[in-house]
Amino acid sequence: MDTDQLIQRDQLIAAGLQHLLLLPDSDAYLNREASYWAANVALHPNCIVQPRTTEEVSRVVKVLAKIGGPVALRSGGHTQWEGSNDVYNGVTIDLGRMTKVTYDSHSKLASIQPGPRWGDVYQELLKYNVCVTGGRDGNVGIGGFLTGGGNSYYAGLYGFACDNVANFEVVLANGDVVNANATSHSHLWTALKGGSGNFGIVTRFDMYTIPAKDIWGGIRAATRNEGDKLAQTMVDFTNDNDKNPEDAYIINYTFNPSSSSDVLVAHVIVDTNGVVNASAFDKIQKVPVVVEDVRKRTMANMADSYLLPSHQQQVWFSLTFKNDVKVIKKAGEMHDTLVDELKGLIPAGNFTTQCLFQPIPTLFAKHSVQRGGNVMGLDKVNENALLWLITGATETPEQQKIMREKLTAFSATLERFAKLKGLDVSWQYLNYVDKTQDPLRSYGMYNLDFIRKVATEYDPSRMFQTKVVSGWKIPNVDA
Ligand SMILES: Cc1cc2nc3c(=O)[nH]c(=O)nc-3n(C[C@H](O)[C@H](O)[C@H](O)COP(=O)(O)OP(=O)(O)OC[C@H]3O[C@@H](n4cnc5c(N)ncnc54)[C@H](O)[C@@H]3O)c2cc1C
């Protein structure tokens, strides 16, 4: 530990914040480090500080702003790359104790602190018979999801989750607390919708609510032989999503030896209005499956039904393509080869892969624009697109190294293929990409300049761009 790190800890204690600190080797510290979703992201900071209120966040920020040493910020701790939400030899501000979720029946807004998980939020809001456009996996965190975009089953009806934030309560680098919304600090409001942690710490998200209707949906899984048929259904669904905006669809070429020794083509279908056998899924439901768990249920139940396992070494890459079956088929074939190769390199049962496609129709960005706009730049993509994500989970750091080499090459090859065929789209989804990718640049120059200007206005000392090192930072784009 060098002087800066000692000073950070001493100054937090001197400011009377000792009761918020977790120090290395204490059970509480070890539990928080073990609570990250991916095993590879816990970097064991010099100390963790856990504010419980907005006022305590402000006091913590004021202390850390005055002294040297790196700082990280985490809400749910679900991001999968090293450096996204923890820091070695610095202080991690952990918002995990700020878990309040309330509902105001007059404004019809849900107020959500950054610390709970989406599953908790859905359960709490069910008491008022309302829901929000949150994560599809109930364990995912709030702060990263909402400041990075947030793709939900409701995107066809309401756009990205960030487009459904009416107001952000934000602690700025000087400790001031501001409310950013359409009429006050509106530039900050826009920039926080996709601009991630470059401006301050969001301590409360006030979200528009929707009625908590039961949804109809779940997972089906077909054998690999059905892959081409399902690929075509994804393209057709994406092109028709504006006619069925209440429906959502994901397909996933996946190898998971705990359920099958073969690659399967899993797929999720959801009708958010709760219509059983909704017509948008007619062709999909004709494809024979080996697994089927599709039924009527609450969003809370859906979010808690398919939790992706934690505590594994993760590597993710993501790209966006034009809505064309050639890219899906190519990715499916490459995934077959990948799994065969990995079987020769990593013991059976020690790895899983997912190669997913989900619709990004122009419809989503239209909702964003109607709701005040964000900085993600998808409104400049003027044709229906597909969001691709590949994930590789392993048990050990050595296996993760192998996985990283393979997925780096996979992503580069698929990108080259798409470019050759004229099917590439330069946009990247910040919440899915690997640390070697460049999502902020993919938002386009206009949005990048806007983010820079807002960051300069609200964070002139550049605390959240240089001292708070976790996540996607503007200076890294400029470097
Ligand atoms: C199993 C799984 C399922 C997922 N499902 C979905 C999905 O359905 N849809 C989707 O869009 N994404 C999904 N994701 C991706 C997810 O959106 C991101 O991982 C997201 O960052 C998680 O939020 P978090 O609060 O846990 O982030 P953390 O890892 O805690 O934080 C990441 C970064 O976000 C920023 N940040 C966090 N909190 C704040 C705050 N309060 N104020 C300012 N900045 C903040 C910081 O820069 C921080 O460095 C999934 C991820 C996983 C692992």
The ligand as a MOL file (V3000), in Angstrom:
LIG
                    3D

  0  0  0     0  0            999 V3000
M  V30 BEGIN CTAB
M  V30 COUNTS 53 58 0 0 0
M  V30 BEGIN ATOM
M  V30 1 C -26.2200 -12.4020 -15.7690 0
M  V30 2 C -26.3290 -11.0650 -16.4420 0
M  V30 3 C -27.5040 -10.7140 -17.0860 0
M  V30 4 C -27.6200 -9.4690 -17.7140 0
M  V30 5 N -28.7920 -9.1340 -18.3280 0
M  V30 6 C -28.8940 -7.9350 -18.9320 0
M  V30 7 C -30.1040 -7.5520 -19.5960 0
M  V30 8 O -31.1010 -8.2620 -19.5730 0
M  V30 9 N -30.1340 -6.3620 -20.2410 0
M  V30 10 C -29.0540 -5.5200 -20.2450 0
M  V30 11 O -29.1570 -4.4460 -20.8200 0
M  V30 12 N -27.9140 -5.8310 -19.6160 0
M  V30 13 C -27.8030 -7.0170 -18.9730 0
M  V30 14 N -26.6350 -7.3480 -18.3450 0
M  V30 15 C -25.5160 -6.3910 -18.3510 0
M  V30 16 C -25.6950 -5.3840 -17.2020 0
M  V30 17 O -26.5570 -4.3630 -17.6500 0
M  V30 18 C -24.3600 -4.7230 -16.7860 0
M  V30 19 O -23.4950 -5.6970 -16.2900 0
M  V30 20 C -24.5910 -3.6290 -15.7440 0
M  V30 21 O -23.4670 -2.8110 -15.6590 0
M  V30 22 C -24.9160 -4.1920 -14.3870 0
M  V30 23 O -25.2230 -3.1650 -13.4740 0
M  V30 24 P -24.5100 -3.1090 -12.0500 0
M  V30 25 O -25.2160 -2.1080 -11.2510 0
M  V30 26 O -24.3690 -4.4680 -11.4850 0
M  V30 27 O -23.0820 -2.5370 -12.4900 0
M  V30 28 P -21.7060 -2.4960 -11.6490 0
M  V30 29 O -20.8740 -3.6250 -12.1390 0
M  V30 30 O -21.9460 -2.3600 -10.2120 0
M  V30 31 O -21.0910 -1.1160 -12.1720 0
M  V30 32 C -20.5640 -0.9520 -13.4630 0
M  V30 33 C -20.2430 0.5000 -13.7580 0
M  V30 34 O -21.4620 1.2200 -13.8730 0
M  V30 35 C -21.3410 2.5460 -13.3990 0
M  V30 36 N -22.2300 2.7570 -12.2670 0
M  V30 37 C -22.7400 1.8090 -11.4510 0
M  V30 38 N -23.5460 2.3640 -10.5540 0
M  V30 39 C -23.5550 3.6770 -10.7790 0
M  V30 40 C -24.1970 4.7840 -10.1550 0
M  V30 41 N -25.0160 4.6100 -9.1370 0
M  V30 42 N -23.9440 6.0280 -10.6390 0
M  V30 43 C -23.1250 6.2060 -11.6970 0
M  V30 44 N -22.5010 5.1970 -12.3190 0
M  V30 45 C -22.7130 3.9450 -11.8710 0
M  V30 46 C -19.9540 2.7090 -12.9020 0
M  V30 47 O -19.1800 3.3360 -13.8890 0
M  V30 48 C -19.4810 1.2820 -12.6820 0
M  V30 49 O -18.1230 1.2880 -12.8470 0
M  V30 50 C -26.5200 -8.5730 -17.6960 0
M  V30 51 C -25.3370 -8.9240 -17.0370 0
M  V30 52 C -25.2260 -10.1590 -16.4200 0
M  V30 53 C -23.9520 -10.5240 -15.7520 0
M  V30 END ATOM
M  V30 BEGIN BOND
M  V30 1 1 1 2
M  V30 2 1 2 3
M  V30 3 2 2 52
M  V30 4 2 3 4
M  V30 5 1 4 5
M  V30 6 1 4 50
M  V30 7 2 5 6
M  V30 8 1 6 7
M  V30 9 1 6 13
M  V30 10 2 7 8
M  V30 11 1 7 9
M  V30 12 1 9 10
M  V30 13 2 10 11
M  V30 14 1 10 12
M  V30 15 2 12 13
M  V30 16 1 13 14
M  V30 17 1 14 15
M  V30 18 1 14 50
M  V30 19 1 15 16
M  V30 20 1 16 17
M  V30 21 1 16 18
M  V30 22 1 18 19
M  V30 23 1 18 20
M  V30 24 1 20 21
M  V30 25 1 20 22
M  V30 26 1 22 23
M  V30 27 1 23 24
M  V30 28 2 24 25
M  V30 29 1 24 26
M  V30 30 1 24 27
M  V30 31 1 27 28
M  V30 32 2 28 29
M  V30 33 1 28 30
M  V30 34 1 28 31
M  V30 35 1 31 32
M  V30 36 1 32 33
M  V30 37 1 33 34
M  V30 38 1 33 48
M  V30 39 1 34 35
M  V30 40 1 35 36
M  V30 41 1 35 46
M  V30 42 1 36 37
M  V30 43 1 36 45
M  V30 44 2 37 38
M  V30 45 1 38 39
M  V30 46 1 39 40
M  V30 47 2 39 45
M  V30 48 1 40 41
M  V30 49 2 40 42
M  V30 50 1 42 43
M  V30 51 2 43 44
M  V30 52 1 44 45
M  V30 53 1 46 47
M  V30 54 1 46 48
M  V30 55 1 48 49
M  V30 56 2 50 51
M  V30 57 1 51 52
M  V30 58 1 52 53
M  V30 END BOND
M  V30 END CTAB
M  END
